[in-house]
Amino acid sequence: MKLLGVLVEEYDRRHALPPSDSTPGQRLNYLLEISGRAPADLLSVFGQRSHIHEALKGKRPISAAQARKLAAMFCVSPGLFI
């Protein structure tokens, strides 16, 4: 039983999303963390490192085109980032 509990916790940790009242930047940070990716992996989406960091901090909005690319990368809905 203990093993099942550990497996369920691990599944929830990997597949749960941040609270619905979080910002797009917080959601992106969360997805990076649980996927094991680094901000540098987002260079193909944002084009510049400074844009990545600004989006993660909530200082730069995520465009619809970027949201679609992020959605494909993380297998989530694009609406998560808008």
C-alpha positions as CSV (number, residue, x, y, z in Angstrom):
1,M,0.0,0.0,0.0
2,K,2.8,2.4,0.8
3,L,4.3,1.9,-2.7
4,L,0.9,2.7,-4.3
5,G,0.8,5.9,-2.2
6,V,4.3,7.0,-3.4
7,L,3.4,6.2,-7.0
8,V,0.2,8.3,-6.8
9,E,2.0,11.2,-5.2
10,E,4.7,11.1,-8.0
11,Y,2.0,11.0,-10.7
12,D,0.1,13.9,-9.2
13,R,3.4,15.9,-8.9
14,R,4.2,15.3,-12.5
15,H,0.7,15.8,-14.0
16,A,-0.9,18.5,-11.7
17,L,-1.1,22.0,-12.9
18,P,-0.6,25.1,-10.8
19,P,-3.6,26.8,-9.2
20,S,-6.0,28.5,-11.6
21,D,-5.3,31.9,-10.1
22,S,-1.6,31.7,-11.1
23,T,-0.1,33.9,-13.8
24,P,1.0,32.6,-17.2
25,G,4.7,33.1,-16.1
26,Q,4.1,31.1,-12.9
27,R,2.5,28.3,-15.0
28,L,5.4,28.3,-17.4
29,N,7.9,28.2,-14.5
30,Y,5.9,25.3,-13.0
31,L,5.9,23.3,-16.3
32,L,9.6,23.9,-16.7
33,E,10.3,22.6,-13.2
34,I,8.2,19.4,-13.5
35,S,9.4,18.6,-17.0
36,G,13.1,19.0,-16.1
37,R,13.6,21.5,-18.8
38,A,15.7,24.7,-18.5
39,P,14.8,28.2,-19.5
40,A,17.3,27.9,-22.3
41,D,15.0,25.2,-23.9
42,L,12.5,28.0,-24.6
43,L,14.8,29.9,-26.9
44,S,13.1,28.5,-30.0
45,V,9.8,29.9,-28.6
46,F,10.9,33.4,-27.4
47,G,13.9,34.0,-29.6
48,Q,16.0,35.9,-27.0
49,R,17.1,34.9,-23.6
50,S,16.0,38.2,-22.2
51,H,12.5,37.6,-23.5
52,I,12.4,34.2,-21.8
53,H,13.3,35.6,-18.4
54,E,10.9,38.5,-18.8
55,A,8.0,36.1,-19.6
56,L,8.9,33.9,-16.6
57,K,8.9,36.9,-14.3
58,G,5.6,38.1,-15.8
59,K,7.1,41.3,-17.2
60,R,6.4,40.3,-20.8
61,P,3.1,38.9,-22.0
62,I,3.1,35.6,-23.9
63,S,1.7,36.0,-27.4
64,A,-0.8,33.7,-29.0
65,A,1.9,32.3,-31.3
66,Q,4.2,31.7,-28.4
67,A,1.4,30.1,-26.4
68,R,0.7,27.6,-29.2
69,K,4.4,26.7,-29.4
70,L,4.5,26.3,-25.6
71,A,1.4,24.2,-25.6
72,A,2.9,21.8,-28.2
73,M,6.1,21.6,-26.2
74,F,4.4,20.8,-22.9
75,C,1.3,19.0,-24.3
76,V,-1.1,21.4,-22.6
77,S,-3.8,23.9,-23.8
78,P,-2.5,27.2,-25.2
79,G,-5.0,29.0,-23.0
80,L,-2.8,28.1,-20.0
81,F,-0.4,30.8,-21.1
82,I,-2.8,33.6,-22.1
